[in-house]
Amino acid sequence: MALNLTIRPLQDRDYKAVSEALNAIWPDEVQTEAGMREDDRDRDPHCKTERFVAEVDGHVVGYTCRTMSSRSAWTSTARFGILRG
């Protein structure tokens, strides 16, 4: 049976599902929808951030974020998590 997997850019409607997924994947690093929105609002304009979600049948099951900053000698970090179901 094939999965109906879609990977797409994060959209405004995804914050709640992404925070819930991150909390399931990394329970020691609690994320909230409001906290994620605040982080985005306060992000250094010199940081480039790319974020994507993975969906199966319309449900968010994974998330990835890549941030690159020119202020830190072009440092880049990436994070990925996927729920198992």
Buried (B, 14 or more C-beta within 10 A) or exposed (E): EEEEEEEEEBEEEBBEBBBBBBBEBEEEEEBBBEEBEEEEEEEEEEEEBEBBBBBBEEEBBBBBBBBBBEEEEEEEEEEEBEBEE
